[in-house]
Amino acid sequence: MRRYTQRSTWRVSDTGHRVYPYLLRDLAIVRPNQVWSADITYVPMAQGFMYLVAIIDWYSRYVVAWQLSNTLDGRFCVEVLERALRTAQPAIFNTDQGVQFTANAFTQRLLAANVRIRS
């Protein structure tokens, strides 16, 4: 029988960004602003495409904030996060491991607002 020890609450990825623990396992989502998440997708256009980032409240499925950009530069993700945090504040913020969401500018803004991060 193998003994498992508890892991650190975060680790460093190959890109040098922190990897935060998964906070949503067995968590019942029971109220608005308990968990928000963000993701980026691309929108095809007649000539090329645009990038769309959206922040969604998991409980209500309400789009808290969104923004379009013609580049994948992380600034538009921080801008939409700033706009979302002016309306409310989640307890937990969930994203994938995309470089825009693991960048210091993004994670430090969440930590400054006392939001727990899951990426």
Secondary structure, DSSP 8 states (H G I E B T S, - for coil): --------S-EE-TTS-EE-----TT----STTSEEEEEEEEEEETTEEEEEEEEEETTT--EEEEEEESS--THHHHHHHHHHHHH---SEEE--S-HHHHSHHHHHHHHHTT-EEE-
